[in-house]
Amino acid sequence: MPTQINHTTLYETDYLRWLETTAQKLRNQNYKEVDWENLIEEIEDMGRSERRSLKSNLIVLLLHLLKWEFQPLERKGGWESSIIEHRSRIRDALKDSPSLKPYLEGIFAESYTEARKRARAETGLLLEAFPSQCPYKLTELTDSDILPQ
């Protein structure tokens, strides 16, 4: 029981040292000394973080694709650079964790709705200027480097 109190204190006071200590205990197979409760919570948080990151990258990608397509006279290199970067981040996330693909498919419509709202706010165009349904296929977003015209 006192071991748990020490782990919890270390977890709360020095996160990096807690990580290093926990990793060392696992390497040494010192399982009785591992702060399992916080370790499990951290692992669960990592999964949530991966999903949040993927969704954020998708929204930014969709936002810049909309701006690129619907404001052709305003096109900037930064938009294209952002499109390239966020496509790459999405591809990397799916390559590292293929099990994220169903999640990506599940959040696609919701992410487009959010990107559409942001595009309206950033461009000053009416919301109706952007299609209510996403004009891009998910495979086009992740498997292609094509920009809309």
Summary of the structure (lengths in Angstrom):
residues: 149
radius of gyration: 21.2
end to end distance: 64.3
largest distance: 66.5
contacts: 379
relative contact order: 0.12
helix: 81%
strand: 0%
